[in-house]
Amino acid sequence: MNVRQMRNEALGKRVVKALESRNMEAWYAGSKEEAVKKALELIPKGSSINMGGSMSVRDVGLYDAVCSGDYEFYDRDAAPTPEEKNEIQMKAFTSDWFLGSVNAMSEDGVFVNIDGNANRIAAYAFGPKNVLLIVGMNKIVKTEEDAMHRARNEAAPINAQRFGIDTPCVKNGSCFDCKSPDCICCQILVTRFSKVPGRIKVILVDDNLGF
């Protein structure tokens, strides 16, 4: 174990305790493989699963595992029409599991997510029986204020660039609190507690995942 791994493990264990104090379940995984193994232990065979456009779920290998596993996976990216994609997104609210990540998380377990259409953060807040978040240690910051800053000025511009849209953050690299028609920062969700015990589950991963 190198010094960065030592630091991440020490911090990760502290964040796990912070999340547990917020009525959530949490684990620390030392590798992508360990994270996927834990996720599949949590999700029973035959479960209905939905997700947004999380790169972290893909980066860690969980997307591929779910696609090839014995699950009822509603894959919006496989929808041939916008109407069918919307229908799949609506199924998120009655799914057994919703997979995703966060844009940023503070060391005391508060996390921030920003959306354009808000289908992802709507499902985080209400609907699916379980929300499983895969979070790389690159997204852990000191405070809730830092989490908001990271979400708006790092995650959002990168995602906007990924989508190839025309916003001030795409051109300039940070948030300008714009009102552009292409804005992907229409809704901001701050999650500080799980009203339903254990509904939100977080696997922290010793890796750089997503944006």
Steps between C-alpha positions, in 0.01 A plus 500: 500500500648834394460827688209621286314176561570536872361851502190405298424202723531707817279775359260252341436322829423834664257594223332160534430573867368845409260350245383239750422779746270641230282187486680361197699182442857536379812300419854570388646301210871495428451429129245507218472124512427505872235768447319299231514187713341685792233655276399164359483355852248772586276469191291179498466308175186594310492855637376780276778754448508848352769767475580840357808581296754431775855465372614367839268198471650434158860572601491254788354222284160473668307599186650209304439261790134598523450480124632145493340389827167353599320830553212695349713792387327799346774647281402845378803515272366202306165670433447552124277808534475801734154382604630158606793662679258715699289193582808322636595804708152507650539136606777613734240598760368144532832317458657290772838666448626825352873523425700821491770712657539853636651815361671565833491382862625668817704315758205511739275315255298774328486469123407731215356413159415725209267409211351646189189282461507396868400137435809383690466719807125444509564126534764562766247697704193279454372185334729200455524268798879519506749757372854368455770762446850417375731781609868535412721659763573781252153636584558533874559858616526665839168679550149530358601838357795334327266233365275764346802671348631176353161405359451835329852582390654162422237232445245716317738659243656162420160339453385790284811457286430127481152568366634747244259777593539877479524652848735755660662228711590301188682802358657622824543193723299605807143587597352838406156439655363520146146490368601337175240278327764226512567541873552168681494668844124549523449305822733460798442234766679501835458170686580504871288215644309192387143518628460127433771314693753340266321597179807687381809282475846631415808311389810718519771385261874560515515624143427803283153440361277717285527877514 
